[in-house]
Amino acid sequence: MIILIFSAVSLTLSLVETLNTTNKLRMMSEYEIAINVFRIANGERQKIVINSSELVPGDLIEIPEGMSMPCDVILLNGSCIMNESMLTGEAVPIVKIALPHNNSIYNAKEDKQYTLYAGTTCIKAKCKQGSSVLGLVTQIGFSTVKGEFIRTILFPRPSDFKFVKDSYRFIGILASLAIIGIALFLPIFHKVKKDF
């Protein structure tokens, strides 16, 4: 009975914790903000405000201070000081600089110093006077680094731990011993009860 009670309590607590974690992940993945985007309309580049859920790769966006990035972006001008603790756990802010104008081809894995990642926060954005810091959207949604992180949490690779299998065997053996003990004790209990 004690094993059954402890198992039920453990399963209930585990279920509650899983539900809380899933709700937190859902809230974290459904992040949307209003964002300034430069798009071509009537043959001219115009700045419009859209919801971040409407962004597409290739959009040119404005990056103000204090903005939490809704997508992965290549920094095109200026520099930014980014808080990447949400992704990396590092408390020290990271300085990101603009992609240099040269013949090199951008590589997302190697050119991290030019990339602003979804989920990170812009602490300070600095550019030449009179112009705003601009970035080119490269990835959105679950294709971002943050999206991949959330996806691996929601759908982890199956893992087969020997410890888990052994713990189930141990609980099974304890339950079997308890049943055998009860079966052996009941006749003795009835005999002692009749004698009194």
Secondary structure, DSSP 8 states (H G I E B T S, - for coil): -HHHHHHHHHHHHHHHHHHHHHHHHHHHHT---EEEEEEEETTEEEEEEEEGGG--TT-EEE--TT-B-SSEEEE-SSEEEEE-HHHH---S-EEEE---SSS----TTT-GGGEE-TT-EEEEEE-STT---EEEEEE-GGGSHHHHHHHHHHS------HHHHHHHHHHHHHHHHHHHHHHHHHHHHHHHHHH-
